Amino acid sequence: MAVSVSAGDSEIIEVETNLSEDLANYVNTKTNTAKKTEAVQKSANFLEEQIKWLETSYNNLTEEKKQLQISYNNLTNERDKFTELEWRKFNSSLYYISNEYKTWEDSRRDCLKRGADLAVINSDGEQVFISQLNTKPWIGLTDKDSEGTWKWVDGTPLTTAFWFTKEPNDGAVNGEDCVSLYYHTESVLKNWNDLACSTELMWICEIVNG
């Protein structure tokens, strides 16, 4: 037996179908919107974390810059203080010129107390510079450990020498194992003299700044 559908019923069915489709579309749209909102929120959270990281990095760099400036100021003040306290600058080193007389060992101890050591001469220019600072100072050269094997106080062997004529001669009774600059010479490039380390002389300390 066939069931007839009236025009009114057809309209109702069509409306229901359209409503079902609209509801399905609405649900899909809402779901998609929720997913997009979640994705946007994740992006926002990521960006917020990045901003916080950048702010932290900026603050750290600012603090590092501040500390570097403080260190630079301290080093500058220390350098100026050294200069005021009879230190002299040549290339990357600072030199202290004593106004007292001590043995070689005591002279070196004084330099070490100052954060320095007896001067190590590495070039003609440095030799000339130091020769002009003092007439007869101790420098950081000795052969105390092994006679005839001259070494600097920093442990390096002697490679360039500026000995006075017939020096070194180890002329003293108990030997001459320490080196000073001698002033009765014709050339500042030939004025090294070995002396007994117990001799009391002025001295020159050196701080190497790098």
Buried (B, 14 or more C-beta within 10 A) or exposed (E): EEEEEEEEEEEEEEEEEEEEEEEEEEEEEEEEEEEEEEEEEEEEEEEEEEEEEEEEEEEEEEEEEEEEEEEEEEEEEEBEEBEEEEBBBBEEBBBBBBEEBBBBBBBBEBBEEBEBBBBBBBEEEBBBBBBEBBBBBBBBBBBBEEEEEBBBBEEEEBEEBBBBEEBBEBEBEEBBBBBBBBEEBEEBEBBBBBBBBEBEBBBBBBBBEE
